[in-house]
Amino acid sequence: MKYEFKVEGLMCEKCVARLQNVLTADENISEAVVSLENKTATVEAACGADAVRTLIEDAGFDVI
């Protein structure tokens, strides 16, 4: 499934890289694109949206 989340707390490219690394490190996520400009994370995952939301929040960001 493909999901798009609005992410609060993305302030710089380091934040983007950190979140993208966290997401792509999960075995259930095949692709993750994090946009600083749009403040979004677009994720292709074999798990549910709640699991992806938890990964984002555990990385220190808020899903709005």
C-alpha positions in Angstrom: 0.0 0.0 0.0 1.1 3.6 -0.6 0.6 6.1 2.1 1.2 9.8 2.4 1.6 11.5 5.8 1.9 15.2 6.7 4.8 15.4 9.0 5.5 18.2 11.5 9.0 18.8 12.7 10.9 18.5 9.5 13.2 21.6 9.7 16.2 20.7 7.5 17.7 18.2 5.2 19.3 16.3 8.1 15.7 15.8 9.5 14.6 14.5 6.1 17.6 12.2 5.8 17.1 10.8 9.3 13.4 10.1 8.8 14.0 8.6 5.4 16.7 6.3 6.9 14.4 5.2 9.7 11.6 4.4 7.3 13.7 2.5 4.7 15.4 0.5 7.4 12.1 -1.2 8.2 11.7 -4.5 6.4 8.0 -3.7 5.6 8.8 -0.5 3.7 10.0 -0.8 0.1 10.2 2.9 -0.6 10.1 6.1 1.3 10.3 9.7 0.0 10.4 12.5 2.5 9.8 16.1 1.3 11.0 19.1 3.3 9.2 21.5 1.0 5.8 19.7 1.3 6.4 18.4 4.9 5.3 14.9 3.8 6.5 11.4 3.9 5.2 9.1 1.0 5.7 5.5 1.8 5.2 2.2 -0.1 4.7 -0.4 2.6 3.6 -4.0 3.2 2.2 -3.0 6.6 -0.7 -0.8 7.7 -0.7 3.0 8.0 -0.7 2.8 11.8 2.7 0.9 11.8 4.2 3.6 9.5 2.8 6.4 11.7 4.4 4.7 14.7 7.8 4.6 13.0 7.5 8.3 12.1 6.5 9.3 15.6 9.2 7.1 17.2 11.7 9.0 15.1 10.7 12.2 16.8 8.2 13.7 14.4 4.5 14.3 14.6 2.0 13.1 12.0 -0.7 15.6 11.5 
